[in-house]
Amino acid sequence: MTDTVSSSSAKRLGWFLQCVVQMMRKHCVELSLFLCLWLTFGLAINSRNQFAFTLQQAGVEAIVERRQFSLEGSSTPQLQLHTYYDGDKPISDAFIRDGRQYAAKQPGQSMLGALVYFVLRSFGLNYAQHYLLTSALVTFFTTSLALSAAAAAVCALVREITGEALQWPIACALTYGLATTAFVYSGISLHDPIASSFLVIAFYLAVLIRHRQLSPGRAGVLAALSGVLIGLTLTTSMLPFLMACCLGLYLVSLRRWNLTAMALAGVIVGLVPLLIYDTICFGNPFLLANVAGGYSDTFLQFRLSNLINKARFYLWEITSYVPVVWAGVLGLAFLPREFRREQLTMAGFLLALAIQVLNIESQGGCQYGPRYLLPAIPYACIGIAGFHFLRKGIARILAQSTVTVLAIASFFISATGAIYGAMYCDTQAYAVGPALTAIQQGVWRDLPLAPWLALPWVASLLLLVLAIRRYNETRNQTHSANAIAV
């Protein structure tokens, strides 16, 4: 009996390893791109962001060191947060409830960071004695990692849409990773970019279910994973709540009810950490932190004056910081008919987030670029691939040239913000000028992980070039063999 069980386990392990090897071979370009972007994000992690954005780091430390979700009691000076009120209205991101201090954020980012910090502590690192290095590594293995995976998902999604050639998939992924505010926030331990990453990966898995001929078992696994990621999205941030609902409608529209059930089960699994957190902290599994703290500026409130003001603000922010997004939104209209359902879903994502951000009082506080629009940016970057389907030569060349110019401008703006830092509070003034001045004065030297990641980054860049070259050679050989056979 024991021998039979051992033999069965060995076969399953062998099958799993074989699947991993096949996946790595099939997706070597995406994996190489993921590694290259991850190290790029790590190089740009700067100390100013680590000292300016401490709230989530405080949650990480509290979970690992004191086995609690509340933030009070830290021995690390940077993580001793203050709570301020204007009457009964909280005006800081931490609030007091029943004598304990909590972050007015969803707990997913702190829980994810706690997994990383638990490992780092086993190597002797801690916030109290090595704050800068520890916070940078927690950021590198959470936000930077998640955004790199999201960029790889964007690349794979565009490959599904455009076919075998790599130019558009890589261009869209690099635009997302380096020419948008995703780059600016890749070096900050923050909930919104992580949740945005979970959602776009979940969308990619859902698209695979529809467009690939998968076995029932594999389709069920992908549906469950997509659901888990949707649940983790909401566990991490409520900003893309309406977008998550749109993705749920997309899964329902497939009319594969067994997969819908698997996805729903996955959503529940992904929400379990949030339900546990809310129960422990607030005594109600459905009482969210911003509701418990009374942060009414994040509640939906339909007022025409607020909507107009927010529309003006975001139009200016997009045009000033990520102009390439306009090209991507336009490009969505040119996606092919067989991807009409995905086209409508991505348009629904953009509309859903617009409804969310235009009808709340808050506009994101101190920020470099439109932080609240982070969940929508990957779909605008996917939309850039729509120009691939333009038939007329002059129109296609003009569109590609325009996108290239906008992407270069957006890259310059985003790279400046990534190196300078995102804590810019005078949002009515353009941040690029002060950021460039600071960079000229030498703030670019303040990158704690750069000495460790510089050589691996060069190696990852070479690996990406080799992966693209090998893919193109294999593709050309396949086409030649098919031509000879015909």
Secondary structure as UniProt FT lines:
FT   HELIX           2..26
FT   HELIX           28..44
FT   HELIX           47..52
FT   HELIX           55..66
FT   TURN            72..73
FT   HELIX           77..79
FT   STRAND          85..86
FT   TURN            87..88
FT   STRAND          89..90
FT   STRAND          94..97
FT   TURN            98..99
FT   STRAND          100..103
FT   HELIX           108..122
FT   TURN            123..124
FT   TURN            127..129
FT   HELIX           131..139
FT   HELIX           140..144
FT   HELIX           145..162
FT   HELIX           167..178
FT   HELIX           181..185
FT   TURN            186..187
FT   HELIX           191..211
FT   HELIX           216..236
FT   TURN            239..240
FT   HELIX           241..253
FT   HELIX           257..282
FT   TURN            285..286
FT   HELIX           289..292
FT   TURN            293..294
FT   HELIX           296..298
FT   HELIX           304..321
FT   HELIX           324..331
FT   HELIX           332..334
FT   HELIX           337..339
FT   HELIX           340..358
FT   HELIX           371..376
FT   HELIX           377..383
FT   HELIX           384..389
FT   HELIX           393..420
FT   TURN            427..428
FT   HELIX           432..440
FT   TURN            441..442
FT   HELIX           443..445
FT   TURN            448..449
FT   HELIX           450..485
//
